[in-house]
Amino acid sequence: MGEKYDRAHAEAWPSVRQNLIDAGARNFSIWRQGTTVFGYYECDDAEATKKAIAEGEARLRWGDALEGVCSPEVLERGEDYPPEVFRQD
């Protein structure tokens, strides 16, 4: 993962960025330490945003481009989202 993952995200395609905006994701960040990756974004409807991101044409092509950078399991199943247990707006 490492440098290739970081470089890919530093050079994220405009269409991928637009897909996130169109899906309703705001304040999107990704952190990586070793092979552990944590992502965060804000949205109004978590299920709708997750679905729109996953089904976006740019996201599908992005997954193909990251083949060999991310583990195949992640690319096949998509991201895991733990349940939210606390929020203060």
N, C-alpha and C positions, 0 to 999 in steps of 0.2 A: 504494500500500500504506500506508505511514506511519501517521498517526494513527488512521484507521479500523481498521486491523489491530490496533493496540495497544488501542484501545477495545473492540473485539470480544472480545479475549482477556482484558482486565481484567474484562469482564462475562460470561465464559464461563458458559453455562447449567449448572445443577446436573446435568442429565441427561448433558451432555458429560463433566463431571468424573466422574460415576458410571460412565460407559462406560469411561473410562480405568482406574478402580479395578477394575471387573469384568473388564477385559481383562488385568489383572495388571501394569499399568504403575505404577511407584513413582518418586518423586523426579522428576517430569516438569517440565522447564523449557523455555522457548523464549526465545531471544535474537534480536534484530533489529537490523541496522545497514543503513540505507537499504532496499534491496529484497532484501538477503541475510538469510535466516532460518535459524537453527540450532536444532534441538530435541534434547533429551536425556531419556531415561528409563531406568530400570533395570527388569529383568524376569527371570523365570526361564526363559522359552521365547520367544525373540525372534520366531520365525515365527508362533507361536500368538497372541502379543500383537498383532503387526502385523495379522494377519488379523481378530482380534476387534475391534480399534479400527476398521479399515476397514469392517467389515460391520455395526457397531452402528447401530441406528436413529437414535440421537442424532447420531452422526457424519455420517450421510447428510444429515440435516436441517441440521446445522452447515455442511456443504459448500454447501448451497443458500443459506444465510444469508450466507455469505462471498463469494458470487458478486459480482463487481465489485470486491472487495477484494483477492483473490488472483488470480494469473494463471490463465486458463482451463486451461492445460496442467497445472498443479499439481492443480487440482480434478478433472480428468479422470483423471490417472494415479495420483494419490495421492503420498505422500511418498516420497522416495528415501532409502535407508539405505545409507551406505557400509559396507564390510566392516570389522569390528573387527580391528585388528592388534595391540593390546596391551591387557591388563587386569591390574590388581592389586587384588584384593579384600582 
